[in-house]
Structure formats: structure tokens, C-alpha cells
């Protein structure tokens, strides 16, 4: 009896064993798991790389416990995957489908190289609920508005059930040529500072930790999500976004876990966030210019005023607006930012400072552990008013009122901007307006211990509206 040919399982953004269709397709016979760090095709942000290191370590351990190895490679996947498939005699390469333009081009090249040798690349739906090409409007076009898109998905019924993790795998011995996890240099290394020093207190990457967090959130926290998601000073969000980005959890796993505990308003609100993520992938697939160009073409003529100093002040959390600075410092410290504050900081950059949204998107991709091309690009185009179904540009968040409304007790600002911790609540979100005696009593010296505002709110708002008016007049 002829032995079955091995299968190569190419892990990408699906770093899990449960509900992994690519792994499931290979689990009945001999197989080898591989991850290829392909810097030439895609540069992962620094925070993404930190997460990737620890998630790969967890994946390797989980595979080993089931009898398989994780083979690591560093180089051009278009060359490495066909070479590895040939080395182990694999007839097929199984992988989860990716949706970024660079990934689609790379997969096409890999498939062509494999086919030239009589092998095939099989792609599975792994990181979304529904393939973006399966859903169209009544006119046969891609959706450009979220609400009808969400209704269309909901009308299709519940997602299929998740696939259990395999109990045992018939691992194939990896050939020579693999690299160690440490050699990938995914973690901060000298001479750069250890910017991820505080990450471990916040995050534990890996599928087991992801499952534990999902169970914790779905069981109780999700019920309060509708209100809790707007208060950055409390632990009111799921913090599942990096786990979805790296595929430690699948969308249908989280959908069934949350929906399975009830249909209250909090859970329904959270499930709509999953559908917004789906909408982002739908948009990226059908409009691959999403990461670089405004989807509303008129915004290509918008009067941005690039300023390196203003951009740096925003990046460092030194704008003089406490809620903005707290968010940017949380981002740097933990590789993550509360969703409400992402909207506030994003609006501040593109409207108060008139900096190009692409600069903000690039900074977020570099510093977020959940830096995801589809979601990040869609959200920045939304807050900038230039994407599909975007917030109007003339809707400008007031950072003072936003702080007073969503951080009324100042817990968030005091945590991440400790130099303002002694200010009374009345002045915490506008320290420049506080009487001098109050500032002295709190140990605050504007311009020294805490910056003066880089722009005046009223003046910046007027300038943004004028820029938008110029854009509209240019269209008429």
C-alpha cells in the first residue's frame, strides 16, 4: 500500500489549532507546519512583531504536544514554500486565505510556482466569516455602506460551527534549512530601547490565553459592552482584537462564544463590531487602494498641511490635550488603545492638526499589537471622512468635551498622564484654563511639566472647516 503524500500547512494569520481549516485538511495524514517571515513582501510593525514572536512560540509548543513540529523560515515565500513542498514530497500546500493586495499577489505567485511542479496551493476561509466576494448588493456591486452589508450577512444565518482542534498529528521531520525563532529578531534588540517592557503585564499571546480571554469576556463582560466600551478608564472592552488579527481565535469562534450566552444589547453591540471588521475586509478586497488612497477621490485634493513637529507631538502624547495624550501614551506603553480614544486621537490628528490620515495609519500599524491593514485603513478613512460610509469631515470631536464625557472622573488621564494627576476634575481636561494657584497646587507648570496646547481648539476647528469648504468649492 502506497503511503500518503505529506501535506504542507502554511500558517500565516491563523496561529491556532482549533477551527483552522488548513490544518484540518491535513490532519488525517502526514504533515509539516511552516511559518515564513517574508519581510520583503510585508513589513510587520514593531508591536506586531513582538506579538508574533510569542504567538509562534505558543503555536510551536501546541503542535509539538500533538506530534508535529513548526518549521520556521525567513525569506521570500515565493521561493521558500515551493522548495519546502518539494523537499518533503508534499502534493498540496494548505493555507488560510489573506486579503491584503501584497498577500494576494504573493499567493498567486506561489500557486504558479507550485503548479509548475505538479503541486497545488489550497486556500481556506480562516480569518473572516464570509469570503468578501460572496456578498454583493442587489446590483451585483460591492457594498459601500455598512448597515445594509451587516443586514445581508445577518440574513444568511449563524456562521457554521467551529472545528475542534486535532487530537494527534502525524508530523513529518522538517528538512534542514529551518531557522530558530530567536534568529527572526522579532523582539526589541539593542541598541534600541525595550519599548515592549510593559507589554507582558498586559498581554499573554497564544491560543490558550486567547481562549481564556474569550471565555471571560463572553461569559459576563459582553453584557455590559454597550456602555463599557465608551469608558476608557475601566476594563470595558474585549481586548480580543490582537487575537483576531493573528488568528489565535477565528471570527466564528468568537461569534458563537458571545452569541451563545444571550442576545442582550451589549452582546449585539459587540457582534456588530465583528461585522464592521468583516466590512473592512470586504472593502479592502474590492478596493485594494484602501491603505493608500482616499476612497472618495475628491479628498486627493484636500489641503493637508504636513508638519513633522506636530506629528511628533501627537505620536509622543505631547499635544497639551490630556485625553489625546493619554491615548497616545497608552498606545506606546501597551501597544493598544481604547477604541473610543482611537477615534478621538485620530480626529485630532487629521482635523485639529491637518495631518494626512496616512501618517496616522502608519503610526498605528507600527505601534498596535492589533495593527491590521483592513481594519486600520478603514477606520482611518472613516474618521477622516474620505472612505466608504465615513463620518463627515465636518464632524470634529472636541477633545475637551470628549474627555469630560467619557473620562469624567479622570481615571484614564491620571493613569497615563501622571503629571496631571493632582489636578481637580474640573480642570483635568483643560489644564490651560485652570487658575495659576490651582496649577501650582497640583505641581503643574505648563510648558515645563506638561506642554501647552499645540493648537487652539476653536482656531483649529475653524481651520479644518475652512479646508473642507475649500475642498467642496473645488468640486463645484
C-alpha positions as CSV (number, residue, x, y, z in Angstrom):
1,X,0.0,0.0,0.0
2,X,1.4,3.4,-1.0
3,X,2.0,5.8,1.8
4,X,0.0,9.0,1.6
5,X,2.0,12.0,0.4
6,X,2.7,14.6,3.1
7,X,0.8,17.9,3.2
8,X,2.4,21.3,4.0
9,X,0.4,23.5,6.2
10,X,1.4,27.2,5.8
11,X,0.5,29.2,8.8
12,X,0.0,33.0,8.4
13,X,-2.6,34.9,10.3
14,X,-4.2,31.8,11.7
15,X,-1.9,30.9,14.6
16,X,-4.2,28.3,16.2
17,X,-5.1,24.6,16.1
18,X,-8.8,24.9,16.7
19,X,-11.1,25.9,13.9
20,X,-8.2,26.0,11.5
21,X,-9.5,24.7,8.1
22,X,-6.0,24.4,6.6
23,X,-4.7,22.3,9.5
24,X,-8.0,20.3,9.5
25,X,-7.5,19.4,5.8
26,X,-4.1,18.0,6.5
27,X,-4.7,16.4,9.9
28,X,-5.6,12.9,8.6
29,X,-2.2,12.2,7.1
30,X,1.5,13.1,7.4
31,X,2.0,16.9,7.6
32,X,4.5,19.6,8.3
33,X,3.6,23.0,9.6
34,X,5.6,26.1,8.4
35,X,5.7,29.8,9.1
36,X,7.7,32.1,6.7
37,X,8.7,35.5,7.8
38,X,8.7,37.3,4.5
39,X,10.0,40.9,5.2
40,X,10.3,41.7,1.5
41,X,6.6,41.1,0.9
42,X,5.3,42.8,4.1
43,X,6.9,44.7,6.9
44,X,5.2,43.9,10.2
45,X,5.1,46.8,12.7
46,X,7.2,46.6,15.8
47,X,4.4,45.8,18.2
48,X,3.0,43.2,15.7
49,X,6.4,41.5,15.6
50,X,6.5,41.3,19.4
51,X,3.1,39.6,19.4
52,X,4.2,37.3,16.5
53,X,7.2,36.1,18.4
54,X,5.3,34.9,21.4
55,X,2.4,33.6,19.4
56,X,4.7,31.4,17.3
57,X,6.3,30.1,20.4
58,X,2.9,29.1,21.8
59,X,1.9,27.5,18.4
60,X,5.2,25.5,18.2
61,X,4.5,24.2,21.7
62,X,0.9,23.2,20.9
63,X,2.0,21.4,17.7
64,X,4.8,19.6,19.5
65,X,2.3,18.3,22.1
66,X,0.3,16.7,19.2
67,X,3.3,15.2,17.5
68,X,4.2,17.8,14.9
69,X,6.9,20.5,14.5
70,X,6.7,24.1,13.4
71,X,9.3,24.8,10.7
72,X,10.4,28.4,10.6
73,X,11.8,30.1,7.5
74,X,13.0,33.6,6.8
75,X,12.9,34.8,3.3
76,X,10.9,35.0,0.1
77,X,7.9,32.8,0.4
78,X,7.5,32.6,-3.3
79,X,10.8,30.7,-3.4
80,X,10.7,29.0,0.1
81,X,7.3,27.4,0.0
82,X,7.7,25.5,-3.3
83,X,11.2,24.5,-2.3
84,X,9.9,23.1,1.1
85,X,7.0,21.4,-0.5
86,X,9.4,19.6,-2.9
87,X,11.8,18.7,-0.1
88,X,9.1,16.8,1.8
89,X,7.2,15.5,-1.2
90,X,4.0,17.4,-0.5
91,X,1.4,17.4,-3.2
92,X,-0.5,20.3,-1.7
93,X,0.1,23.4,0.5
94,X,-2.9,24.2,2.7
95,X,-3.2,27.8,4.0
96,X,-5.7,30.4,5.2
97,X,-6.6,33.0,2.6
98,X,-5.2,36.5,3.1
99,X,-6.8,39.7,1.7
100,X,-4.2,42.4,1.5
101,X,-3.1,43.3,-2.0
102,X,0.5,42.2,-1.4
103,X,-0.6,38.9,0.0
104,X,-2.9,38.2,-2.9
105,X,-0.1,38.9,-5.4
106,X,2.3,36.7,-3.4
107,X,-0.2,33.8,-3.2
108,X,-0.8,33.9,-6.9
109,X,3.0,33.7,-7.5
110,X,3.3,30.8,-5.0
111,X,0.4,29.0,-6.7
112,X,2.0,29.4,-10.1
113,X,5.4,28.1,-8.8
114,X,3.7,25.1,-7.2
115,X,1.6,24.3,-10.3
116,X,4.8,24.3,-12.4
117,X,5.9,21.2,-10.4
118,X,2.5,19.5,-10.3
119,X,1.6,20.7,-6.8
120,X,-1.2,23.0,-5.7
121,X,-2.0,25.8,-3.2
122,X,-5.3,25.3,-1.4
123,X,-6.7,28.4,0.3
124,X,-9.3,28.3,3.0
125,X,-11.6,30.8,4.7
126,X,-9.9,31.2,8.0
127,X,-9.8,34.8,9.2
128,X,-13.3,36.1,8.1
129,X,-16.8,34.9,8.5
130,X,-17.5,35.1,4.8
131,X,-15.4,35.5,1.7
132,X,-15.6,39.1,0.5
133,X,-16.5,38.1,-3.0
134,X,-19.6,36.1,-1.8
135,X,-21.6,39.2,-0.8
136,X,-22.9,41.7,-3.3
137,X,-25.6,44.3,-3.5
138,X,-28.8,43.7,-5.5
139,X,-27.0,45.4,-8.4
140,X,-24.1,43.0,-8.2
141,X,-21.7,45.6,-6.7
142,X,-19.5,45.5,-3.6
143,X,-21.1,47.1,-0.6
144,X,-20.2,50.7,0.2
145,X,-22.4,51.2,3.3
146,X,-22.1,49.2,6.5
147,X,-25.7,48.9,7.6
148,X,-27.0,47.0,4.5
149,X,-23.8,45.0,4.5
150,X,-24.4,43.9,8.1
151,X,-28.1,43.1,7.4
152,X,-27.1,40.9,4.4
153,X,-24.7,38.9,6.5
154,X,-27.2,38.5,9.3
155,X,-29.8,37.3,6.8
156,X,-27.5,34.4,5.9
157,X,-28.0,33.0,9.4
158,X,-25.5,31.8,12.0
159,X,-21.9,31.0,10.9
160,X,-21.0,27.3,10.7
161,X,-19.8,25.7,13.9
162,X,-16.1,25.9,14.7
163,X,-13.9,22.8,14.0
164,X,-12.3,21.2,17.1
165,X,-8.5,21.1,17.3
166,X,-7.0,17.8,16.2
167,X,-6.1,15.4,19.0
168,X,-3.0,13.9,17.3
169,X,-0.9,14.9,14.3
170,X,1.4,12.8,12.1
171,X,4.2,15.2,12.0
172,X,6.9,14.9,9.2
173,X,10.5,15.5,10.2
174,X,11.5,19.0,9.0
175,X,14.3,19.2,6.4
176,X,17.5,21.1,7.0
177,X,17.4,24.8,6.4
178,X,15.0,26.0,9.1
179,X,15.8,28.9,11.4
180,X,15.3,29.5,15.1
181,X,12.6,31.8,16.5
182,X,15.3,34.0,18.1
183,X,17.1,34.5,14.8
184,X,14.0,36.1,13.3
185,X,14.7,39.1,15.7
186,X,11.0,39.9,16.3
187,X,11.6,41.3,19.7
188,X,13.2,44.7,20.6
189,X,17.0,44.3,20.4
190,X,19.9,46.5,21.3
191,X,20.7,49.3,20.7
192,X,17.0,50.2,20.6
193,X,15.3,50.6,23.9
194,X,13.0,47.9,25.2
195,X,9.8,49.7,24.2
196,X,7.8,46.5,24.9
197,X,8.8,46.3,28.6
198,X,5.3,46.8,29.8
199,X,3.6,44.5,27.2
200,X,3.8,41.2,29.2
201,X,1.8,42.7,32.1
202,X,-1.0,43.5,29.6
203,X,-0.8,40.6,27.2
204,X,-0.2,36.9,27.0
205,X,-0.1,35.8,23.3
206,X,-1.1,32.3,22.2
207,X,-4.2,30.3,21.6
208,X,-4.7,29.1,25.1
209,X,-4.6,32.6,26.5
210,X,-6.9,33.7,23.7
211,X,-9.5,31.1,24.6
212,X,-9.3,32.0,28.3
213,X,-9.9,35.7,27.5
214,X,-12.8,34.9,25.1
215,X,-14.5,32.7,27.8
216,X,-14.0,35.5,30.4
217,X,-15.4,38.2,28.1
218,X,-18.3,36.2,26.6
219,X,-19.5,35.0,30.0
220,X,-20.0,38.2,31.8
221,X,-18.3,41.3,30.3
222,X,-20.0,41.2,27.0
223,X,-23.4,42.0,28.6
224,X,-22.1,45.4,29.7
225,X,-20.2,46.1,26.5
226,X,-22.6,48.7,25.0
227,X,-21.9,51.1,27.9
228,X,-18.4,49.9,29.0
229,X,-16.9,50.3,25.5
230,X,-17.1,54.1,25.8
231,X,-15.3,54.5,29.1
232,X,-11.5,54.2,28.7
233,X,-10.8,54.3,32.4
234,X,-12.4,50.9,33.0
235,X,-11.8,47.4,31.6
236,X,-14.9,47.5,29.4
237,X,-13.7,46.2,26.1
238,X,-13.0,42.7,24.9
239,X,-9.3,43.1,24.1
240,X,-9.7,40.3,21.6
241,X,-8.5,42.4,18.6
242,X,-4.9,41.2,18.5
243,X,-6.1,37.6,18.9
244,X,-8.3,38.0,15.9
245,X,-5.6,39.8,13.9
246,X,-3.1,36.9,14.4
247,X,-5.8,34.3,14.2
248,X,-5.4,32.8,17.7
249,X,-9.2,32.9,17.5
250,X,-11.4,32.7,14.5
251,X,-14.3,35.0,13.9
252,X,-16.8,32.2,14.1
253,X,-15.3,31.0,17.4
254,X,-15.8,34.4,18.9
255,X,-19.2,34.8,17.3
256,X,-20.6,31.6,18.7
257,X,-19.0,32.2,22.1
258,X,-20.5,35.6,22.6
259,X,-23.9,35.0,20.9
260,X,-24.2,31.7,22.7
261,X,-24.5,33.5,26.1
262,X,-27.6,35.5,25.1
263,X,-29.0,38.2,22.9
264,X,-28.8,41.2,25.2
265,X,-27.9,44.7,23.9
266,X,-24.2,44.5,24.9
267,X,-23.6,41.3,23.0
268,X,-25.5,42.5,20.0
269,X,-23.3,45.7,20.0
270,X,-20.2,43.7,20.2
271,X,-21.2,41.4,17.3
272,X,-21.8,44.5,15.2
273,X,-18.1,45.3,15.8
274,X,-17.2,41.9,14.3
275,X,-19.4,42.7,11.3
276,X,-17.6,46.1,11.0
277,X,-14.3,44.1,10.8
278,X,-15.9,42.0,8.1
279,X,-16.9,45.1,6.3
280,X,-13.3,46.3,6.4
281,X,-12.1,43.2,4.8
282,X,-14.8,43.4,2.2
283,X,-13.7,46.9,1.4
284,X,-10.0,46.0,1.2
285,X,-10.7,43.1,-1.1
286,X,-12.8,45.1,-3.5
287,X,-11.0,48.4,-3.2
288,X,-7.3,47.5,-2.7
289,X,-6.3,51.1,-2.8
290,X,-7.8,51.4,0.7
291,X,-4.5,51.6,2.7
292,X,-3.0,54.4,0.5
293,X,-5.6,56.5,-1.3
294,X,-8.9,58.0,-0.1
295,X,-11.9,56.1,-1.5
296,X,-13.6,59.5,-2.0
297,X,-11.4,60.7,-4.8
298,X,-12.0,64.4,-4.1
299,X,-10.0,64.0,-0.9
300,X,-6.9,63.5,-3.0
301,X,-7.0,67.3,-3.4
302,X,-7.6,68.0,0.3
303,X,-5.4,70.7,1.8
304,X,-3.4,68.7,4.3
305,X,-0.6,70.7,6.0
306,X,2.2,68.1,6.8
307,X,4.2,69.2,9.8
308,X,6.9,66.9,11.3
309,X,6.8,68.7,14.7
310,X,3.0,68.4,15.1
311,X,3.1,64.8,14.0
312,X,5.8,64.0,16.5
313,X,4.0,65.8,19.3
314,X,0.9,63.7,18.6
315,X,3.0,60.5,18.4
316,X,4.7,61.1,21.8
317,X,1.5,62.2,23.6
318,X,2.7,65.8,24.0
319,X,-0.1,67.8,22.4
320,X,-1.3,69.5,25.5
321,X,-4.7,67.9,25.3
322,X,-4.9,65.3,28.1
323,X,-7.3,62.8,26.6
324,X,-5.3,62.8,23.3
325,X,-2.0,62.5,25.2
326,X,-3.3,59.7,27.4
327,X,-4.4,57.7,24.4
328,X,-1.1,58.1,22.6
329,X,0.9,57.2,25.7
330,X,-1.3,54.1,26.3
331,X,-0.6,53.1,22.7
332,X,3.2,53.4,23.3
333,X,3.1,51.6,26.7
334,X,0.8,48.7,25.9
335,X,0.7,48.5,22.1
336,X,-3.0,49.1,22.2
337,X,-5.5,51.9,22.7
338,X,-9.1,52.1,23.8
339,X,-11.5,52.2,20.9
340,X,-13.2,55.5,21.9
341,X,-9.8,57.2,22.3
342,X,-8.7,55.9,18.9
343,X,-11.5,57.9,17.4
344,X,-10.6,61.0,19.5
345,X,-6.8,60.8,18.7
346,X,-7.5,60.1,15.0
347,X,-9.9,63.0,14.7
348,X,-7.4,65.3,16.5
349,X,-4.6,64.4,14.1
350,X,-6.5,64.9,10.8
351,X,-8.8,67.8,11.8
352,X,-7.1,69.8,14.6
353,X,-3.6,69.3,13.2
354,X,-4.5,68.8,9.5
355,X,-2.0,66.0,9.2
356,X,-2.5,63.4,6.4
357,X,-4.5,60.3,7.6
358,X,-1.9,58.1,6.0
359,X,0.7,59.3,8.6
360,X,-1.7,58.3,11.5
361,X,-2.5,55.0,9.9
362,X,1.2,54.2,9.5
363,X,2.0,55.1,13.2
364,X,-0.9,52.9,14.4
365,X,0.2,50.0,12.2
366,X,3.7,50.2,13.7
367,X,2.7,50.6,17.4
368,X,-0.5,48.5,17.7
369,X,-0.3,44.8,18.6
370,X,-3.6,44.5,16.7
371,X,-2.3,46.5,13.8
372,X,-4.5,45.1,11.0
373,X,-4.3,46.5,7.5
374,X,-8.0,46.2,6.7
375,X,-9.4,47.5,10.0
376,X,-6.8,50.2,10.5
377,X,-7.1,51.6,7.0
378,X,-10.9,51.5,7.0
379,X,-11.0,53.2,10.4
380,X,-8.6,56.0,9.5
381,X,-10.6,56.7,6.3
382,X,-13.8,56.7,8.4
383,X,-12.5,59.3,10.9
384,X,-11.0,61.4,8.1
385,X,-14.3,61.5,6.1
386,X,-12.7,60.1,3.0
387,X,-13.8,56.5,3.0
388,X,-16.9,54.5,2.2
389,X,-19.7,55.1,4.8
390,X,-17.3,57.5,6.6
391,X,-18.1,60.1,9.3
392,X,-18.5,63.5,7.7
393,X,-15.3,65.6,7.8
394,X,-17.1,68.5,9.4
395,X,-17.9,66.3,12.4
396,X,-15.0,67.3,14.6
397,X,-14.5,65.8,18.1
398,X,-14.0,68.4,20.8
399,X,-11.2,66.7,22.8
400,X,-12.1,68.7,25.9
401,X,-15.8,67.6,25.9
402,X,-14.9,64.1,24.9
403,X,-12.6,63.8,27.9
404,X,-15.2,65.3,30.2
405,X,-17.9,63.0,28.9
406,X,-16.0,59.7,28.7
407,X,-13.4,60.2,31.4
408,X,-15.5,62.2,33.8
409,X,-13.6,61.0,36.9
410,X,-10.2,61.4,35.2
411,X,-9.1,57.8,35.9
412,X,-7.8,57.3,32.3
413,X,-5.9,60.6,32.1
414,X,-4.4,60.2,35.5
415,X,-3.2,56.8,34.7
416,X,-1.4,57.7,31.5
417,X,-0.6,61.4,32.1
418,X,0.5,61.2,35.8
419,X,2.0,64.7,35.8
420,X,-1.7,66.0,35.8
421,X,-2.8,63.5,38.5
422,X,-3.3,66.1,41.2
423,X,-5.4,68.5,39.1
424,X,-9.1,68.6,40.2
425,X,-11.6,67.0,37.8
426,X,-12.9,70.4,36.7
427,X,-9.5,71.3,35.1
428,X,-8.1,68.0,34.2
429,X,-9.2,68.0,30.6
430,X,-8.3,71.7,30.0
431,X,-5.3,72.5,32.3
432,X,-4.5,75.7,30.4
433,X,-7.8,77.1,31.7
434,X,-7.0,76.4,35.4
435,X,-6.1,79.3,37.7
436,X,-2.4,79.6,38.4
437,X,-2.9,78.8,42.0
438,X,-4.6,75.5,41.1
439,X,-1.8,74.6,38.7
440,X,0.8,75.3,41.4
441,X,-1.0,73.3,44.0
442,X,-1.1,70.3,41.6
443,X,2.6,70.7,40.7
444,X,1.9,71.6,37.1
445,X,3.8,74.1,35.2
446,X,2.5,74.5,31.6
447,X,5.3,74.4,29.1
448,X,7.6,72.6,31.5
449,X,6.0,69.7,33.4
450,X,3.2,69.4,30.8
451,X,3.0,71.0,27.3
452,X,0.8,73.9,26.4
453,X,-1.7,73.1,23.7
454,X,0.0,72.8,20.3
455,X,-3.1,74.3,18.7
456,X,-6.1,76.3,20.0
457,X,-9.3,74.2,19.7
458,X,-11.5,76.9,18.3
459,X,-8.9,78.1,15.8
460,X,-8.1,74.5,14.7
461,X,-11.7,73.7,14.2
462,X,-12.3,76.8,12.1
463,X,-9.2,76.0,10.1
464,X,-10.4,72.4,9.4
465,X,-13.8,73.6,8.4
466,X,-12.2,76.1,6.0
467,X,-10.1,73.4,4.4
468,X,-13.2,71.3,3.9
469,X,-15.1,74.3,2.5
470,X,-12.2,74.8,0.0
471,X,-12.4,71.1,-1.0
472,X,-16.2,71.4,-1.6
473,X,-15.9,74.6,-3.6
474,X,-13.3,73.0,-5.8
475,X,-15.8,70.3,-6.7
476,X,-18.5,72.8,-7.7
